[in-house]
Amino acid sequence: MGQQEKVATSLAGAVSEEISASLAPVDAELERRYPGDPGTRQPVHTVYVPGDAFAAGTLRSWGDQALALLDEHAPDAASFAAVLGLSDELAEPVHSRVRAKLEREPVEDLRVDFEDGYGPRPDAEEDETAARAARLIAEAYANGTAAPYMGIRMKCMEAAVRDRGIRTLDVFLTGLVQAGGLPEGLVLTLPKVTYPEQVGAFVRLLEAFEKAHGLDAGRLGFEIQIETSQAILAADGTATVARMIQAAEGRATGLHYGTFDYSACLGVSAAHQASDHPAADHAKAVMQVAAAGTGVRLSDGSTNVLPVGPTAQVHDAWRLHYGLTRRALARAYYQGWDMHPGHLPTRYAAVFAFYREGFEQAAARLARYANRAGGDVMDEPATAKALSGYLLRGLDCGALDLPEVARLTGLTRTDLESFASPRRGDLTASAQ
C-alpha cells in the first residue's frame, strides 16, 4: 500500500465552529428557499376546458376524439411515423403506446377554466358552474375516473374580477370539502399575476379557507401563471417572478407560461405569437432560473393551431405541435398546455419519442455510475441526478416500463428516486 502519509493541520477546531455558526442563517435560508424538486409526478401537459363545457365524460371524450383522429388521419404506426418523422425503430413502440395511453389515461392534468375560456357570466350562473365542477371532480376521484391532477383556473386578482374570482374559488373548494374532502390531485391556477402582492393576497385567501375548515396549514398550493411582462421584469429592474415564488410562502407548485397573453403584452403580432418566439424563450429562461431548486416546476404554453379539417391540414398541425413539444422537452420544460383533443396524439408521441430514443444511453450511463464502472463519459452526482430524473419521468408518463428500466440499469424505482433527490450536502461533497 506504500508509506502512510502523515496528516497535519494548522487550524484550531474553534475556527470551523465559528465559521459554521456564522453561516447557520445561510444554511437555514438555503433549506427554506431551495428545498429541491418535490419528487412527485409532474404531468406532461395541462388540458383547459371551459367551465360550462366540463362534464362527467370530458376525459373519456377527449381520448375518444383523439383516437378517432388517429384512425382517420394516421391509422397505423407507419403512417403516423411518416407524418412526424419518427425512425423505424420508434414507429411501432411510440404508436402503440400513444394508443394505449389514449385508451387508459388520455388526460394527465385537467383544469376547469373560469377565466378566459369561460368569460364574464351572471353571478348565479358562475356559482352554479363552480358548484357543478366541484361535484363532478369529487365524483371522478370517488369512482376512479379522474385524471391524476384536476382543479380550476379562477379569475385573477385584479380589481375588476377579484371578488368574482374569490367567490368562485370559495364555491368550488367548499363543494369539494362537503363532498368528502380535497383530493390529493387538486391543483389551483392563479392567472395574470403581475405583482408579488397579488400572490401574497392569494396566500392569505387560502389560509383563511384552511382555517375555516380546520385543514392543515399549507394544504392548498397553486400555480402562478406568467402572462404579463411585469411578471418577468419589475419597474425597478428585478425579476418579479422570483419575488412571486417567495411571496407564495412555499405554496407555489408551478409557473405556467401564457403564450398569447404574454406575446400580446409585448406587442408581438398575432401571426408570430408562438411558444418558440424569442420573447417567449426569454420569459421562460427567466422563469426557469427563478424556479431552479425551489421545488416550483415549469410549464410551457400552448399552440392555437388546431388539428382539424382535411388530412393535409391535420398533418401540418400535428407536425407543428410535435416539433414545439420536442423543442420544449429539450429545454427542460417538461409540461405544456393542450387546447384540443387532437393535440393529445402528438403530445404523447413527442414525449414518448423523447424518452425512448435516449433511454438506452441514459440507462447505461446511470448503471456505470451506480457500479463505478467508468466509461467514455465521466459523470458526476449532478448528472446521475439528471439521468435518474429522465428515467423517472419516462416511467411516470408511460414512455418506459419498470422491467425494461430495471433490466438495463439494475436499479429499482427506489434506487432511481435516491439518485434523483440526493441531499444537497451529499451532492456538493461528492462533486468536489
N, C-alpha and C positions, 0 to 999 in steps of 0.2 A: 504493500500500500504506500510505501515511501515514508519519508520523515514526517512526523506530526508537526504541524505548524504551531508556533507559539502565538497565542491570541493576547493582544494588549489593547487597552482603551485609555482614553485621556479624560473623558468627561465624567463627572460625578452623576450618580443617579438622580440627584435633585434637578439637574438640568432638564432631563427628559420629563420629569414630573411637572416642572414649571411650564415647559412648552405645552404639554398635554392640557394643563389647567387653562392656559391662555387660549387654547383652540377649542375648548369644550363648547363655547357658544356656537362656533362654526360647525362643529360636529353635529350638534343638535339641529342647526339650520339646514345642513345637508340632508339629514334624515327627514326633516319636515317638508322641505321644498322638493326634494328629488328622491322619492321613495322607490322609483323604478317602475317598470311595467307591472300591472296587477297580476299578470299570469293567467288571466281568464281568456275565454274565446273572444276574438274580435270578428264580427260578421264581415263578410266580403262586400256587402252592399247595404243600403237602406232604401226601401221602397216607400214612396209617399203616395197616399191615397186620400183624396178629399173626404172630409168628414161625412158628407151626405152620400158619398158613393161607397163607403165602407159597409160591408155586410158580413154575415157569418161565413159565406162561401167565398170571400175575396181571395184568400190564399190559394185555395184549390182552383179557382177560376183563372188566376194568373198562370198557374202551372199548366192547366189545360190549354189555355190560349197559346202559351209558348210552345207546347208540344205540337199543336195544330200548325203553327207557323213552320216548325221544323219539317213536319210531314209534307207540307205544301211546297216549301222552297228549298229544302235540303234533306231529302228523305233518307239518306244513308250516309255512312261515315265518309265515303269518298267524295260525295258532292259537298258536304259540309266542310271537309278539309280543303277542297278546292276553292271555296269561297274565301276562307280565312288564311290560306297559305300554310296549312299545317303539314308537317312532314308525314311521310308514310308511316313512320314508327308511332307517331302520336295520333294519327287519324282515328283508329278504332278505339283506343282507350279513352280519348277525350270525348268522342261522340257517345260512347256507351255510358260514360259517367255523367255526361250532361243530361241524357235522357233519364237516367236513374235519379239524378238529383231533382229534376223537374217533377218526377212522379212521387218522390219521397218527401222532399223539403224544398219546394220551389222558391220560398222567400225566407231569408235568414233574419231579416230585421224589417219591421213594418212600422211606419209612423202614420197615424191618422192625423190628417192635416186640417188645422183650423186657421191657418194663416193664408198665404197667397192662393193656395189651391182651393180654399173654401170661401174666402172673401167676407165682406160685411153681410150679415144676416140680421133679421129681427132677433132680439134677445131671447124670446121664448123658443124660437127655432134652434138657436145655437145651444141653449140649455138642454133641450131635448136630444140634440145630436150628440152632445158630450156625454149625457147620461147613457145613451144607447151604446156609444163606443165603450164606455166602462163595462156595461153589461156583456157585450159581445166578447170583449177581451177576457173578462173573467171566465166566461163560459168556455172560451177556447182553451185557456190554461186548464180548466177543470176537466174537459173531455179529451185533452191530448191533441188538439188540432192547432194549437198556437204555433207561431214562429218562435224560434229561440229568444228573440227580443221583440217587444212590441210596446208602443206608447203613443204619445201625441206630440205634435208641434202646436203650441199655443200661439196666440198673437204676442207681439213683442212688448217691451216695457216702455215704449214711447207714449207720450201723454194721450194722444188721440185714441189709442186702443188699449191702454194699460188696464183699465177697470174690466173691460171685456175679457182680456186675456187671463187676468187673475180669477175671474168668476168661472171661466171655462175650466181652468186647471182645478179649481176647488170642486166643481161639479164632478169632474172626471175622477179625481183621486178619492173623493168621498164615496162615489159609486163603487169603486174598487174595494175600499175598506168594508163597505156594507155588504159586498158580495162575497166576502171571505178573507180579504186581506190583499196586500200589494204583492203581485207576482214577482218572482226573482228576476225575470227578464224585463222588468219595467224600465223604459227609457223615456226621458222628457227632453224636448229640444226647445231651447230659447233662441228665437231668430232675431236678426237685425240688431245685434248688440253693438253699441258704439262707444260706450263709456264703461269703465270698470265699476262705477257706481251702480249701473243697471244690474250687473252681475251680483253685487253686494245686496241690492234690494231683493233680488230673486232668492238669494240665500236666506234672507230674513223671512220671506214668504214661506219657504219650505220648512224653516224652523218652527214657524207658527203652526203649520199643519201637523208637524210631528208632535208638538206639544198638545195640540187639541185632541189627538188620538192616542196619546201615550206610546208613540213609536220611538224606537231607539234614535238618539241624536245622530244625524248623518245618514239615516236610512235612504233618503231621497237624493239622488245625484242627477246631473243633467249635462247635456251637450250645449256648447256655445257655437252658434252659427256666425261665421265670419262673412259678412256681406257688404261692409262699407269700408272705404279707405281709412276712415278714422280708427277702425278696429285694428289696423296694421300699424299705422303711424299716427301718434297723437300730435296735437298742436305744439307741444314742447319738444318734439323730436324723439320721444321714447316709443318703444314698441308696446302699443296698447295691449296687444294680445297677451303678452307676458304678465302685465298687471291684472288682466282679467282672470287668468289662471289663479293668481294669488288671491284675488277678491272672492273667488269661489270657495275658499277655505276648505279645500280637499274634496269638494263635491263635484267638480268638473270631471267628466268622463271622456269627453271628446271635443275636438274642434272640427267643425264641418264647413268646408268652403262652399260658398254660394256663387256658382259660376255667373249667373246672369245679373243678379243684383250688384255684385262687385264690379263686373265689367261695365255695366251701365253707369255706376258711380264714378268710374274713371273716364267716361266718355267714349268707350270702345263702341264702334258702330255695330249694329245688330248682326251683320254678316260675319263679323270677326269675333263674336262673343263665344269663346270655347275654352275648355279646360287646359288646352295647350298654348294659349296665348301668352306672350311674355309677361303681361301684367298678372296673369294667374300664377305663372311659375314663381314670380317674385313673392306674391302673397303667401303661397303655400310654403315657400322656403322659410319665410319669417315665422309662420305658424309652426313649422317643423322644429326649428331651432328653439323657439319659445317653449314647446311642449316636451322637448327631449329630457328624459329622466324623471319627468313629473308624474308619470302614470297616466297622463292625458293623451288619448290617441287621436290620430289624424284621419280625416275622411276627405277624399276628393269630391268634386261636384258631379254634375251630370251633363249629358248631351241632350239637346232638344230635337235632334234629328231622329225621327221615329221609323222603325222598320215596317212600313205599311205600303200598300199599293202593289204594283206588278213585281214579279220576281227580281228583275234587274234593280229596281229601286230598293227592295228589301235587302238584297245583297250589298248594295252600296252602303246602306245604313249599318248593316252588320259589320262590314269591314271597318267603318269609321269607329264604331263603338268598341270593337275588339282592339283596334290599334290604340285608342285612348286608354283603355283599361290596362293593356300591356305596358304602355308608357308610364302610367301611374304606379304600377307594381314595381317597375324598375327603379322608381324614385322613392320607394318605401311608403307609398300611400296605399295601404292595403284594403281600403274600403272606399266605396263611391256610392253615388245615387243612381237608381234606375227609375225611369219615368214611365215605362210601358212594358207590358208582358213580353213584347218582342225583344227587349233588351236582355232578358234572362238567359237565352241560349248563348249569347256572346259574352255575357258576364262570366258565366261558368266555364265556357270554353277558354277564355283568356286566363282565368285563374287556374284552371286545371293544367293547361299547357305550361304555364309559368312554373308551377311546382313539379310537374312530371319531367319536364325537359332538363331540369337541374338536379333532380332527385338523386340519381346515382352518384354524381360527383360530390354533392353535399354529404351524402351518407358515407361515402368512402373517406372523405376528409375528416368527418367527425369521428369515425371509427379509428382512424390513425391517431387522431389527437387523444381519444379516450384511452387507447392502448399504448400511447407514447411510442408509436411505431415509426415516426418520421415520414419522409416522403419528399416530393418535389416542391412542396409549399410548407413554409414554417408558420403554422397557425398559433395564435395566442388565445388566451381565455376569451377576449372580446370577440374573436372570430368564431370560437366554439359556441359562444352565446348566440351569434347571428345564425350559424348553421343549424343549431337545435331549434331556434325560433322559426326558421324557414320550414323545417320538417314538421313542427307542431302546427303551424298554420295550414300546411298542406293536409295534415290529418284532420284538423277541425272542419275544414270545408268539404272534405270528401275527395280531394285530389289524390290522396295517398291512403293506403291501408296499413294498419299497425303491423300485421305479419310481414309485409314486404320491407317496412322500415326496420323492424327487428332483425330480419334476415341479413340485411346489408350493413347494419350498424352494430348488431349485437347488444343493443340497448333497449331497455323498456321505456314506456312513456314517462315513468317517474325519473329515470335517468335523464331523458331529454329535458324534462322540466327543471332538473337540478342544474344542468348546463345553461339553460335559457335564463334562469333567475338566480345567478350567484350573488352572494352577499358582496356589497361594494368593496369591503376591505379585502376579501379574497381575490376579487378581480384585479384590484390595484396591485396587491402584493405579488400575484402571480405574473403580472406583466412586467415586473422590474427586471 
